[in-house]
Amino acid sequence: MTDETTQMTTAAVAEPTRNGLRRLLILAAALFSVAISYGQIALGWGQSPAEFAADGDSTLRVAGYAFSIWGLIYLGLLTYAVRQLLPGTRETATLRAFGWPSLLALLGIGWWVLAAAFDWEVMTIVLIVGSAVVLLIPMLRHAATIRALPAGDRDRWLTVTPLALLAGWLSIAAPVNLITVATGNGDLPSALSPTGWASLAIAGVVLLALTVTARTRLAAYSLPITWGLLGAFVAELPRNPTLAYVALAAAAIVFVGAIVFGLGLRRASSTI
C-alpha cells in the first residue's frame, strides 16, 4: 500500500469519527443549555434572568411573556441535536456548515444563564453577542444554499429553521442585554436620551433582520424578532408610549419583511 493510499484511507476513517464526535457534542451542548436554564429556575440559585434584566430595564424592556419563546426554541434545538444521531441521518453540506457554529452557540446560551445568575455583566454581553454572530456567519455565508433547499427538505426544517429561530431571538436579545447592562451601571452615553438609544437599537435590529432575511429568505429568522419587538411594545406602552410605538412600527416592518422575503421570492439554486 502506497503512502498516498494510506493517507486517503486514514482520512476516510477519520472523517466519520470527527462527524460522530461533533454530533455527540452538539447533543450534549443542547441538553446542557436546556438543563441549565430550567434547572436554574427550579433550584433558584443566583439571580434569575428576569431579575438580571430588571436591574437595568428602565431604558428598554420586553414583556415577560415574550420569553416563553424559549420553549419553542429549546424544542427545536433538541430536535436538531437528536436527529443527527439517528442512523438514517447522513452527513450533508448543511450539517457540516452549521455543526461547529451551532455547538458554540448552544454552549454560549447555556453559559449565559450562569453569567446572568452570578451577575457577570460583561460576560453576558460577550456570550449573547458571540452566540448570535457564530450562527449568523454560516447563515449569510451559505445563504444561496439555504435559499435552494426544497420546501420539504429535512435540513431546512430540522437544521436551518431551529438555528434560525435561535439566531433571530438572539439578534434582538443581544442589544437589549447591552442596553440593560449599560443602564444598570449608569454607562449609557449622554449623547442621546435613553429613548433615543433604545430607538437606535431597535432601528439596528430592523436593519439586521431585513438584511439577513433578504439574503437567506428565512422567515424563521425574522419572526422571533417580530415577537420580541411586540413584547417591547407591550412593556413600554404604559411608561413610554413614544418608544412603544417605535417598537410596534419596527415589528410591523420586520414582519412584512418576513412575508415578502421569506415567502414571496423564488429560491435560487446554488451550492455551499
Backbone bond lengths (Angstrom), bond angles and torsions (degrees), N, CA, C in turn:
res aa  C-N    CA-C-N  psi(-1)  N-CA   C-N-CA  omega(-1)  CA-C   N-CA-C  phi
1 M - - - 1.473 - - 1.531 108.93 -
2 T 1.335 116.87 128.07 1.458 120.38 -178.70 1.510 110.75 -74.77
3 D 1.360 115.23 164.71 1.466 120.23 178.39 1.518 110.57 -61.92
4 E 1.330 116.63 -38.15 1.468 119.85 -179.43 1.518 110.95 -64.43
5 T 1.330 115.77 -42.29 1.467 119.72 179.02 1.517 110.93 -64.73
6 T 1.326 115.78 -40.40 1.465 120.33 178.29 1.512 111.27 -61.42
7 Q 1.325 116.86 -42.93 1.463 120.59 179.90 1.517 111.05 -64.65
8 M 1.341 116.49 -40.81 1.468 120.11 179.25 1.514 110.73 -64.96
9 T 1.317 117.21 -40.41 1.465 120.89 179.47 1.519 110.72 -65.84
10 T 1.319 116.12 -42.89 1.461 120.61 178.92 1.520 110.87 -61.94
11 A 1.333 116.46 -42.66 1.468 120.52 179.39 1.521 110.91 -64.18
12 A 1.337 116.32 -39.22 1.468 120.04 -179.47 1.518 111.59 -64.85
13 V 1.325 116.88 -33.95 1.464 120.96 178.33 1.522 110.65 -77.50
14 A 1.331 116.27 -38.46 1.465 120.50 -176.03 1.518 112.70 -69.30
15 E 1.343 117.44 -33.70 1.462 120.68 -176.32 1.529 112.25 -60.79
16 P 1.360 119.57 -52.34 1.470 119.10 176.55 1.525 112.68 -60.11
17 T 1.328 116.55 -33.84 1.464 119.48 179.22 1.523 110.87 -64.56
18 R 1.350 116.60 -44.37 1.459 120.14 178.15 1.517 110.79 -64.59
19 N 1.338 116.15 -41.31 1.460 119.58 178.86 1.527 110.98 -62.50
20 G 1.339 116.52 -43.37 1.460 120.12 179.70 1.516 111.97 -63.75
21 L 1.316 116.90 -41.16 1.459 120.40 177.79 1.518 110.70 -63.83
22 R 1.324 115.88 -44.03 1.459 119.71 179.05 1.526 111.30 -59.65
23 R 1.316 116.94 -42.87 1.464 120.64 -178.57 1.532 111.38 -66.68
24 L 1.321 116.79 -39.72 1.462 119.99 177.17 1.525 111.10 -64.39
25 L 1.320 116.42 -41.38 1.464 120.36 179.41 1.523 111.42 -65.61
26 I 1.322 116.97 -37.15 1.467 120.40 177.63 1.523 110.73 -63.76
27 L 1.337 117.13 -43.63 1.462 119.86 177.55 1.523 110.79 -62.55
28 A 1.330 117.17 -44.55 1.462 120.49 179.48 1.520 110.81 -61.59
29 A 1.331 117.28 -40.94 1.466 120.58 -179.69 1.521 111.31 -68.30
30 A 1.342 117.11 -37.48 1.464 120.21 177.79 1.528 110.72 -64.30
31 L 1.333 116.40 -45.11 1.464 120.31 177.85 1.522 110.97 -63.12
32 F 1.329 116.26 -39.34 1.466 120.74 178.18 1.524 111.34 -61.83
33 S 1.334 116.78 -46.64 1.467 119.71 -176.93 1.520 111.95 -63.99
34 V 1.325 116.57 -38.63 1.470 119.92 178.82 1.528 110.55 -71.81
35 A 1.328 116.62 -45.78 1.468 120.64 -177.25 1.520 111.69 -63.70
36 I 1.326 117.49 -40.90 1.459 119.67 -177.55 1.519 110.87 -69.94
37 S 1.321 116.76 -33.09 1.465 120.32 179.94 1.527 111.46 -68.41
38 Y 1.324 115.75 -54.35 1.460 118.99 -177.73 1.531 111.46 -75.81
39 G 1.330 116.46 -29.45 1.460 119.61 177.75 1.510 112.00 -66.72
40 Q 1.319 116.63 -39.84 1.465 120.03 179.18 1.521 110.98 -62.15
41 I 1.325 116.04 -40.85 1.464 120.05 178.87 1.526 110.51 -67.91
42 A 1.332 116.95 -44.21 1.463 120.97 -176.89 1.526 111.93 -66.20
43 L 1.322 116.43 -41.96 1.469 120.62 -176.26 1.530 112.85 -86.24
44 G 1.327 115.93 -22.69 1.456 119.75 175.55 1.510 115.26 71.14
45 W 1.338 118.23 23.57 1.458 118.34 178.25 1.524 109.47 -87.02
46 G 1.332 114.51 138.99 1.459 119.63 -176.09 1.513 110.97 70.63
47 Q 1.321 115.85 -175.35 1.457 118.98 177.66 1.524 109.97 -88.11
48 S 1.298 115.70 146.29 1.458 120.54 -179.67 1.524 109.34 -75.04
49 P 1.334 117.78 161.79 1.464 119.79 175.13 1.526 112.33 -54.80
50 A 1.328 117.46 -36.83 1.464 120.39 178.79 1.529 111.05 -65.30
51 E 1.327 116.99 -40.56 1.464 120.53 177.94 1.521 110.85 -67.77
52 F 1.326 116.36 -37.52 1.463 120.43 177.20 1.523 110.16 -61.08
53 A 1.338 116.60 -45.69 1.460 121.02 -178.87 1.524 111.90 -67.64
54 A 1.335 116.83 -35.92 1.463 120.66 -177.04 1.521 112.97 -65.92
55 D 1.338 116.59 -17.92 1.462 120.08 -178.36 1.519 112.58 -68.29
56 G 1.339 117.47 -21.66 1.460 119.25 -178.32 1.511 113.43 -149.09
57 D 1.342 117.02 36.71 1.459 119.78 -175.52 1.527 113.70 -95.10
58 S 1.338 116.76 18.37 1.462 119.09 -179.07 1.527 112.36 -73.82
59 T 1.334 117.88 -16.41 1.467 120.62 178.29 1.514 111.79 -90.22
60 L 1.312 116.92 -47.29 1.465 121.86 -178.81 1.510 109.29 -146.56
61 R 1.309 115.69 124.29 1.459 121.04 -177.06 1.519 109.66 -127.21
62 V 1.323 115.69 147.11 1.462 122.29 174.32 1.526 107.47 -117.19
63 A 1.308 117.25 133.95 1.469 121.40 -178.33 1.522 110.63 -58.02
64 G 1.319 114.85 142.06 1.452 120.37 -175.23 1.514 114.43 -57.70
65 Y 1.339 116.92 -34.67 1.461 119.23 -177.60 1.522 111.82 -62.40
66 A 1.336 117.32 -25.79 1.463 120.47 -176.63 1.524 111.80 -63.05
67 F 1.333 116.52 -27.36 1.461 120.01 -177.39 1.528 112.49 -74.55
68 S 1.336 116.22 -5.35 1.464 119.58 175.21 1.522 111.27 -64.99
69 I 1.327 116.66 -14.59 1.461 120.08 178.42 1.525 111.35 -62.06
70 W 1.348 116.81 -20.40 1.459 119.15 178.65 1.530 111.78 -60.43
71 G 1.321 117.54 -30.40 1.461 119.95 177.63 1.518 110.96 -60.27
72 L 1.332 116.88 -45.65 1.460 121.67 178.02 1.526 111.06 -66.27
73 I 1.335 115.78 -42.34 1.462 119.76 -179.37 1.522 110.80 -63.40
74 Y 1.325 117.01 -46.24 1.466 119.90 179.62 1.515 111.74 -62.05
75 L 1.330 116.83 -39.42 1.462 119.94 178.15 1.516 110.46 -61.74
76 G 1.323 116.30 -43.74 1.459 120.03 178.29 1.519 112.47 -63.88
77 L 1.328 116.65 -40.55 1.460 120.58 -179.47 1.521 111.63 -67.30
78 L 1.317 117.12 -39.33 1.458 119.89 177.46 1.533 110.96 -66.56
79 T 1.325 116.14 -39.18 1.462 119.90 177.19 1.523 110.15 -62.77
80 Y 1.322 116.40 -43.72 1.466 121.54 177.65 1.522 110.85 -59.92
81 A 1.322 116.64 -44.44 1.468 120.45 -176.41 1.520 111.88 -70.50
82 V 1.332 117.81 -43.94 1.459 121.32 -177.85 1.520 110.74 -68.07
83 R 1.311 117.19 -39.53 1.473 120.84 -178.15 1.525 111.68 -56.80
84 Q 1.317 117.32 -34.39 1.464 120.00 -176.33 1.530 112.64 -66.39
85 L 1.319 116.53 -23.44 1.465 119.62 -178.22 1.523 112.73 -92.94
86 L 1.324 117.23 -3.15 1.454 119.62 178.06 1.525 109.62 -70.90
87 P 1.311 117.63 141.25 1.478 121.13 -175.80 1.526 113.39 -56.12
88 G 1.317 117.53 -32.57 1.455 119.68 -175.84 1.515 114.99 -84.14
89 T 1.326 117.68 -1.66 1.468 120.57 -177.53 1.524 109.90 -86.06
90 R 1.309 115.62 103.99 1.459 119.89 179.52 1.527 110.23 -81.43
91 E 1.306 115.22 160.29 1.460 120.67 177.27 1.527 109.25 -73.84
92 T 1.314 116.17 127.61 1.463 120.98 179.28 1.525 109.40 -123.44
93 A 1.314 115.55 166.18 1.465 120.42 178.20 1.522 110.81 -61.95
94 T 1.329 116.91 -34.95 1.457 120.69 -179.55 1.522 110.80 -68.18
95 L 1.318 117.24 -44.08 1.464 119.90 177.76 1.521 111.09 -62.15
96 R 1.325 116.72 -39.51 1.467 119.79 178.57 1.532 110.77 -66.15
97 A 1.334 115.77 -42.44 1.462 119.53 -176.67 1.530 112.23 -63.15
98 F 1.333 116.93 -37.24 1.460 120.78 -175.68 1.526 113.61 -100.40
99 G 1.338 117.56 -6.96 1.459 119.75 -172.81 1.514 115.16 -56.80
100 W 1.318 117.48 -67.73 1.464 119.93 -176.58 1.521 112.34 -67.46
101 P 1.349 119.99 -39.86 1.473 118.32 174.85 1.528 113.27 -58.33
102 S 1.340 116.46 -39.88 1.466 118.29 179.91 1.520 111.00 -66.35
103 L 1.324 117.32 -34.93 1.464 120.21 176.84 1.523 110.41 -60.48
104 L 1.328 116.74 -45.68 1.463 120.47 178.76 1.531 111.40 -62.57
105 A 1.327 116.28 -40.91 1.461 119.87 -179.77 1.525 111.37 -65.66
106 L 1.325 116.87 -41.59 1.466 120.69 179.12 1.527 111.23 -63.63
107 L 1.314 116.40 -42.79 1.463 119.52 176.07 1.526 110.18 -64.38
108 G 1.319 116.26 -39.49 1.465 120.28 -178.06 1.512 113.31 -62.21
109 I 1.336 117.53 -44.21 1.463 118.73 -178.48 1.530 110.96 -71.59
110 G 1.335 116.96 -28.11 1.462 118.78 174.82 1.514 111.60 -71.14
111 W 1.321 116.41 -44.87 1.463 120.33 178.73 1.525 111.70 -65.62
112 W 1.343 116.34 -29.07 1.466 119.21 178.32 1.529 110.76 -59.74
113 V 1.322 116.59 -41.19 1.469 120.14 179.05 1.526 110.30 -59.42
114 L 1.325 116.39 -41.78 1.462 120.25 177.57 1.522 111.04 -65.13
115 A 1.324 116.46 -43.98 1.461 120.19 -179.41 1.526 111.37 -62.56
116 A 1.329 116.72 -41.03 1.465 120.12 178.48 1.523 110.79 -67.47
117 A 1.329 117.19 -39.07 1.460 121.00 -179.20 1.521 111.44 -60.83
118 F 1.325 116.70 -37.98 1.461 120.89 -178.59 1.525 112.88 -99.10
119 D 1.337 116.02 10.46 1.467 122.48 175.32 1.525 112.45 60.32
120 W 1.333 116.12 37.54 1.468 120.67 174.36 1.528 106.88 -86.07
121 E 1.313 115.92 83.53 1.458 121.27 -166.17 1.526 113.31 -63.95
122 V 1.318 116.76 -49.33 1.469 119.25 -179.23 1.520 110.51 -61.64
123 M 1.323 116.78 -38.46 1.453 120.32 179.93 1.529 111.49 -64.20
124 T 1.338 117.70 -35.00 1.466 119.16 177.55 1.528 110.52 -62.29
125 I 1.316 116.24 -38.14 1.471 119.62 179.38 1.520 110.21 -66.65
126 V 1.324 116.01 -47.63 1.465 120.80 -179.30 1.529 110.26 -58.78
127 L 1.325 116.54 -44.70 1.468 120.36 -175.55 1.520 112.11 -69.42
128 I 1.314 117.58 -42.69 1.463 118.41 -175.35 1.523 111.11 -74.88
129 V 1.335 116.96 -37.92 1.464 119.63 176.40 1.534 109.76 -68.17
130 G 1.327 116.22 -44.19 1.461 119.94 179.65 1.516 112.37 -60.97
131 S 1.326 116.88 -41.17 1.470 120.49 -179.83 1.523 111.14 -64.49
132 A 1.329 116.52 -37.63 1.460 119.59 177.35 1.522 111.15 -68.23
133 V 1.323 116.51 -44.23 1.466 120.83 -176.05 1.525 111.94 -63.93
134 V 1.342 116.95 -42.76 1.473 118.55 -176.35 1.527 111.64 -67.03
135 L 1.323 117.73 -20.93 1.468 119.71 175.02 1.526 111.35 -88.08
136 L 1.321 116.66 -36.14 1.463 119.75 -178.39 1.528 111.95 -67.78
137 I 1.324 116.98 -33.24 1.466 119.77 -178.70 1.532 111.74 -59.79
138 P 1.344 120.10 -53.69 1.481 118.04 178.10 1.523 112.97 -68.27
139 M 1.335 117.98 -29.32 1.455 119.61 177.56 1.523 110.85 -62.19
140 L 1.320 116.71 -44.32 1.462 120.59 -179.13 1.520 111.65 -78.26
141 R 1.310 115.90 -38.51 1.463 119.72 -179.00 1.522 111.45 -63.46
142 H 1.328 117.06 -37.87 1.462 121.47 -177.07 1.526 111.48 -110.71
143 A 1.327 115.79 31.90 1.461 120.32 -176.31 1.525 112.37 -60.41
144 A 1.316 117.11 -38.83 1.463 119.94 -178.23 1.527 111.48 -62.93
145 T 1.323 116.21 -40.80 1.455 119.53 179.25 1.523 111.20 -69.50
146 I 1.314 116.95 -37.05 1.467 120.42 176.95 1.525 109.51 -61.49
147 R 1.324 116.52 -43.65 1.467 119.87 178.82 1.526 111.59 -62.54
148 A 1.327 115.94 -32.31 1.464 120.08 -175.60 1.522 113.78 -81.88
149 L 1.326 117.85 -10.83 1.464 119.27 -179.34 1.522 110.17 -63.44
150 P 1.331 118.68 130.53 1.470 120.80 178.98 1.529 111.31 -59.69
151 A 1.318 115.54 155.66 1.465 120.73 -176.15 1.522 112.24 -57.63
152 G 1.321 117.73 -35.04 1.458 120.70 -177.73 1.514 114.49 -97.14
153 D 1.317 117.22 8.21 1.461 120.65 -176.19 1.527 111.40 -65.67
154 R 1.322 116.57 137.14 1.468 120.43 -178.01 1.523 112.29 -66.02
155 D 1.326 116.43 -35.83 1.456 118.51 178.15 1.524 111.32 -64.42
156 R 1.328 116.93 -33.19 1.463 119.62 177.72 1.526 111.02 -63.99
157 W 1.329 116.63 -45.63 1.463 120.52 -173.30 1.515 113.62 -88.57
158 L 1.313 118.14 -30.24 1.457 120.42 -173.17 1.529 113.89 -108.23
159 T 1.315 117.19 -5.54 1.466 120.42 175.30 1.519 110.89 -122.14
160 V 1.321 115.87 -61.92 1.468 120.06 -173.85 1.525 111.81 -68.01
161 T 1.321 117.74 -45.61 1.468 120.05 -175.98 1.527 112.92 -62.78
162 P 1.345 120.67 -49.42 1.474 118.86 178.41 1.533 112.87 -59.71
163 L 1.324 116.68 -39.46 1.460 119.63 -178.82 1.527 110.89 -73.31
164 A 1.336 117.73 -31.95 1.457 120.68 175.86 1.523 110.81 -68.05
165 L 1.328 117.32 -38.78 1.467 120.18 175.74 1.528 110.60 -59.63
166 L 1.318 116.32 -45.42 1.458 120.18 179.00 1.526 110.58 -63.86
167 A 1.326 117.09 -46.68 1.463 120.60 -179.52 1.525 111.47 -61.07
168 G 1.340 116.73 -39.19 1.455 120.06 178.85 1.519 112.48 -63.58
169 W 1.338 115.61 -46.24 1.460 118.16 179.79 1.528 111.31 -65.24
170 L 1.312 117.19 -40.51 1.460 120.26 178.78 1.524 111.42 -65.29
171 S 1.320 117.05 -29.10 1.462 120.94 -178.91 1.514 112.43 -67.27
172 I 1.312 117.55 -27.69 1.458 119.17 174.48 1.530 111.43 -96.31
173 A 1.328 117.02 -30.52 1.466 119.75 179.69 1.523 111.79 -68.67
174 A 1.328 117.27 -32.21 1.463 120.50 -177.27 1.530 112.67 -62.81
175 P 1.345 120.02 -51.16 1.461 118.67 177.62 1.526 113.42 -66.05
176 V 1.337 116.97 -33.36 1.465 119.42 175.92 1.524 109.96 -63.26
177 N 1.328 116.19 -42.92 1.462 121.48 177.75 1.530 110.40 -59.75
178 L 1.335 116.64 -45.79 1.462 121.02 -179.59 1.520 111.53 -61.50
179 I 1.317 116.50 -46.62 1.461 120.18 -179.67 1.525 111.02 -66.19
180 T 1.326 116.80 -36.75 1.467 120.92 178.13 1.521 111.22 -60.99
181 V 1.322 116.96 -47.23 1.459 121.01 -179.86 1.525 110.40 -65.46
182 A 1.332 116.96 -45.13 1.464 120.53 -179.01 1.524 111.18 -62.86
183 T 1.323 117.22 -40.40 1.463 121.07 179.44 1.523 111.06 -67.71
184 G 1.326 116.39 -45.59 1.460 120.17 -178.48 1.512 112.96 -62.25
185 N 1.336 117.27 -30.70 1.461 121.24 -179.44 1.520 112.74 -95.06
186 G 1.324 117.09 1.16 1.452 120.39 -178.47 1.514 113.19 70.20
187 D 1.331 117.11 26.31 1.459 121.68 -175.75 1.521 113.40 -102.77
188 L 1.308 118.06 7.14 1.458 120.21 179.40 1.532 108.16 -69.29
189 P 1.328 118.87 119.41 1.478 120.95 -176.61 1.523 111.92 -57.04
190 S 1.322 114.97 148.00 1.461 120.62 -177.13 1.527 112.65 -86.16
191 A 1.341 117.46 1.98 1.462 119.96 -179.39 1.527 111.33 -61.79
192 L 1.321 116.45 -30.92 1.462 122.13 176.19 1.520 108.93 -127.19
193 S 1.313 115.85 159.66 1.457 120.41 172.23 1.520 108.84 -70.95
194 P 1.340 117.95 161.64 1.470 119.16 175.88 1.531 112.84 -53.82
195 T 1.353 115.97 -40.07 1.463 118.91 177.85 1.524 110.94 -64.58
196 G 1.330 115.83 -36.25 1.459 120.02 177.83 1.520 111.98 -63.91
197 W 1.338 116.57 -44.30 1.470 119.85 178.52 1.522 110.82 -64.50
198 A 1.328 116.40 -42.59 1.464 119.67 179.77 1.527 110.51 -63.46
199 S 1.333 116.93 -41.39 1.465 120.77 179.29 1.525 110.78 -65.60
200 L 1.340 116.46 -38.85 1.456 120.56 178.15 1.530 110.95 -64.00
201 A 1.332 116.43 -41.04 1.459 120.60 177.46 1.523 110.87 -62.94
202 I 1.315 116.66 -41.41 1.466 120.87 179.49 1.523 110.01 -64.63
203 A 1.330 116.86 -41.62 1.465 120.37 178.24 1.528 110.62 -61.39
204 G 1.335 116.75 -40.54 1.455 120.30 177.76 1.516 112.08 -63.19
205 V 1.316 116.10 -39.25 1.472 120.66 178.12 1.524 110.45 -63.93
206 V 1.333 115.90 -42.56 1.468 119.68 178.96 1.525 110.90 -61.64
207 L 1.332 116.50 -45.30 1.463 120.57 179.73 1.523 111.04 -60.77
208 L 1.325 116.31 -44.01 1.468 119.84 178.76 1.522 110.75 -63.99
209 A 1.320 116.59 -43.86 1.464 120.60 -178.47 1.523 111.34 -60.26
210 L 1.322 116.74 -46.13 1.460 120.25 -178.81 1.528 111.54 -67.28
211 T 1.336 116.03 -38.62 1.466 120.04 -179.16 1.526 111.06 -64.54
212 V 1.337 116.16 -49.51 1.459 120.00 -177.43 1.529 110.91 -66.98
213 T 1.323 116.48 -40.89 1.462 119.39 -178.58 1.523 111.39 -68.47
214 A 1.329 116.91 -36.76 1.460 119.80 177.53 1.518 111.11 -64.97
215 R 1.334 116.90 -36.09 1.466 120.96 -179.23 1.527 111.55 -75.86
216 T 1.319 116.81 -43.84 1.466 120.47 -173.16 1.525 113.48 -96.56
217 R 1.339 115.97 -23.36 1.466 123.14 -174.81 1.520 111.81 58.65
218 L 1.327 114.23 39.38 1.465 121.21 179.24 1.529 109.34 -106.04
219 A 1.326 115.86 104.29 1.456 119.15 174.42 1.518 110.73 -62.98
220 A 1.328 116.81 -27.52 1.467 121.18 -179.64 1.511 112.27 -61.23
221 Y 1.313 117.94 -23.29 1.466 120.43 176.72 1.528 111.14 -78.68
222 S 1.318 117.63 -40.87 1.466 121.41 -174.72 1.520 113.78 -78.70
223 L 1.323 117.27 -30.95 1.466 119.24 -173.84 1.533 113.36 -64.02
224 P 1.337 120.80 -40.84 1.473 119.07 175.24 1.529 112.31 -63.11
225 I 1.327 116.40 -32.97 1.470 119.53 177.17 1.522 109.75 -66.92
226 T 1.316 116.73 -42.95 1.467 120.69 175.81 1.528 110.64 -58.08
227 W 1.323 116.01 -45.05 1.465 121.94 179.15 1.529 111.22 -59.44
228 G 1.321 116.62 -44.94 1.457 120.38 179.97 1.514 112.14 -65.91
229 L 1.323 117.41 -39.88 1.470 120.59 179.15 1.534 110.83 -66.64
230 L 1.323 117.05 -36.52 1.466 119.45 174.65 1.526 110.63 -65.09
231 G 1.353 116.00 -36.43 1.457 119.59 175.53 1.522 111.93 -63.31
232 A 1.334 116.91 -36.10 1.462 120.87 176.44 1.528 110.61 -67.76
233 F 1.324 116.33 -39.15 1.469 119.90 177.14 1.525 111.07 -59.72
234 V 1.324 116.50 -48.12 1.466 120.76 -178.79 1.528 111.07 -62.59
235 A 1.339 116.62 -41.84 1.465 120.10 -176.98 1.520 112.35 -71.87
236 E 1.324 116.93 -35.35 1.461 119.99 -174.36 1.524 114.14 -89.31
237 L 1.308 118.15 -18.18 1.465 120.71 -175.09 1.529 113.11 -55.77
238 P 1.340 119.83 -43.74 1.475 118.65 -178.54 1.533 113.88 -70.43
239 R 1.335 118.14 -26.01 1.464 118.92 -173.15 1.530 113.89 -113.65
240 N 1.337 118.40 -24.27 1.460 121.58 -177.89 1.524 108.84 -147.84
241 P 1.338 116.56 77.55 1.468 119.64 -176.20 1.528 113.47 -57.65
242 T 1.331 116.90 -35.19 1.468 119.11 179.75 1.521 111.06 -58.83
243 L 1.322 115.40 -50.84 1.460 120.15 179.06 1.526 110.92 -64.66
244 A 1.332 115.97 -36.78 1.466 120.05 -179.79 1.519 110.93 -59.24
245 Y 1.327 116.52 -44.72 1.463 118.92 -177.69 1.526 112.05 -75.43
246 V 1.326 117.34 -25.30 1.463 119.96 170.44 1.533 109.04 -62.52
247 A 1.339 116.04 -45.26 1.461 120.42 179.04 1.522 111.44 -64.52
248 L 1.331 117.02 -39.36 1.464 120.48 179.75 1.528 110.97 -65.17
249 A 1.337 116.63 -43.67 1.466 120.06 178.18 1.518 110.16 -63.06
250 A 1.321 116.15 -40.54 1.464 120.38 178.71 1.524 110.71 -63.23
251 A 1.323 116.58 -41.85 1.464 120.11 178.91 1.526 110.72 -61.23
252 A 1.334 116.59 -40.80 1.465 120.49 179.53 1.522 111.11 -64.52
253 I 1.336 116.54 -41.40 1.468 120.52 -179.96 1.528 110.87 -64.31
254 V 1.327 116.15 -45.40 1.470 119.86 -178.85 1.530 110.44 -65.78
255 F 1.329 116.32 -38.94 1.462 119.41 179.81 1.527 110.74 -65.32
256 V 1.309 116.65 -43.48 1.466 119.85 177.22 1.526 109.86 -61.73
257 G 1.334 116.26 -40.36 1.460 120.14 176.68 1.513 111.92 -60.75
258 A 1.337 116.49 -39.18 1.465 120.52 178.39 1.521 110.74 -62.51
259 I 1.325 116.88 -39.19 1.460 120.73 -179.59 1.527 110.73 -72.27
260 V 1.332 115.88 -48.30 1.465 120.02 -175.77 1.521 111.61 -66.52
261 F 1.352 116.17 -50.72 1.455 119.55 -176.78 1.530 112.56 -81.66
262 G 1.335 115.66 -38.76 1.453 119.14 -175.06 1.514 114.13 -76.59
263 L 1.332 116.39 -31.76 1.459 119.32 -174.13 1.522 113.79 -121.21
264 G 1.308 116.89 -19.70 1.451 118.85 -170.68 1.501 116.48 -99.41
265 L 1.318 118.96 -2.34 1.454 121.45 -177.93 1.519 110.71 -113.53
266 R 1.299 116.16 147.96 1.474 120.23 177.81 1.518 108.96 -73.50
267 R 1.327 116.05 144.51 1.455 121.48 178.13 1.525 108.83 -80.51
268 A 1.312 113.41 138.87 1.466 118.71 177.98 1.514 109.31 -92.13
269 S 1.328 116.56 161.65 1.461 121.16 178.51 1.516 109.59 -104.02
270 S 1.326 115.02 135.51 1.459 121.45 177.91 1.498 107.71 -165.45
271 T 1.316 117.06 -179.48 1.456 121.89 177.23 1.488 109.62 -131.96
272 I 1.349 116.20 156.19 1.454 120.31 177.50 1.509 108.20 -71.76
